[in-house]
Amino acid sequence: MIPSDPFQLWSAWFKEAQATEQTPLVGALATSNAQGYPSVRFMHFHAIDDQSFVFHTDMSSPKSADLTQNPQAAVTWWWASVGKHIRVEGPVSLVSQEKADALFQELPRRLQIMMTIFAQSSELPLDTDVAKLMNIEIEKYGDSLMQRPNNCGGYRIHPERMEFFHVYETEVQKIVNNRFLYCKKNEAWQLTRLAP
Ligand SMILES: Cc1cc2nc3c(=O)[nH]c(=O)nc-3n(C[C@H](O)[C@H](O)[C@H](O)COP(=O)(O)O)c2cc1C
């Protein structure tokens, strides 16, 4: 039975993937700029929060520039071990300052340091020893609580379309493709089946 709430289905599929996938929260995030030029990269999502998909990032990064120019995004997860593929699309909003603080504190120390000392995707001289720079800062900060740098923020994707695609094999049918699309219309989700 397919639930009428796509977040419920996302959570059920995610729970299943968690058992066998190493990084089930890593999805490919697509953005585009004002000219429509597309760009995609893998990102760590902080699961579902308030009916939205949350990620942290550097607010001065190219993806943040894209999202300022065109506040829409798409994300896709492929969990090969369970044959499940999910696509989510919708407008984005910035997380609150409190949420950005919480996201920063959730990060492993190495990433906190990385966000503190580098402007993500900025150009560095070819001979920059990134590992050395990181180690100096790791020594410097030790275990002390780090303040979120101003450039560290986050976004929420508020889905308007969520597609679920399950590919599996049975003895009788060999390959089965089950593809469902949830579209948000007037605050309600409409569910349809899609051709594979
Ligand atoms: C597995 C994995 C997870 C990542 N998670 C994040 C993340 O949560 N936030 C982030 O800003 N970059 C993350 N990155 C780095 C991005 O893929 C990307 O290189 C970076 O955000 C710069 O993207 P941009 O130049 O398009 O802004 C991750 C990379 C990998 C390989």
The ligand as an ORCA input file, in Angstrom:
! r2SCAN-3c Opt
* xyz 0 1
  C      30.015     12.643     -0.050
  C      30.075     14.134     -0.124
  C      29.307     14.900      0.732
  C      29.373     16.294      0.670
  N      28.594     17.034      1.513
  C      28.628     18.384      1.422
  C      27.777     19.188      2.248
  O      26.990     18.678      3.062
  N      27.852     20.531      2.127
  C      28.683     21.141      1.216
  O      28.686     22.367      1.146
  N      29.483     20.410      0.421
  C      29.475     19.060      0.497
  N      30.274     18.297     -0.324
  C      31.131     19.017     -1.312
  C      30.283     19.310     -2.562
  O      30.141     18.152     -3.344
  C      30.923     20.434     -3.415
  O      32.213     20.060     -3.806
  C      30.992     21.748     -2.668
  O      29.815     21.978     -1.916
  C      31.210     22.912     -3.639
  O      30.135     22.997     -4.510
  P      29.851     24.313     -5.388
  O      31.189     24.758     -5.900
  O      28.942     23.858     -6.470
  O      29.211     25.315     -4.478
  C      30.228     16.915     -0.268
  C      30.999     16.129     -1.136
  C      30.912     14.763     -1.059
  C      31.752     13.944     -2.026
*
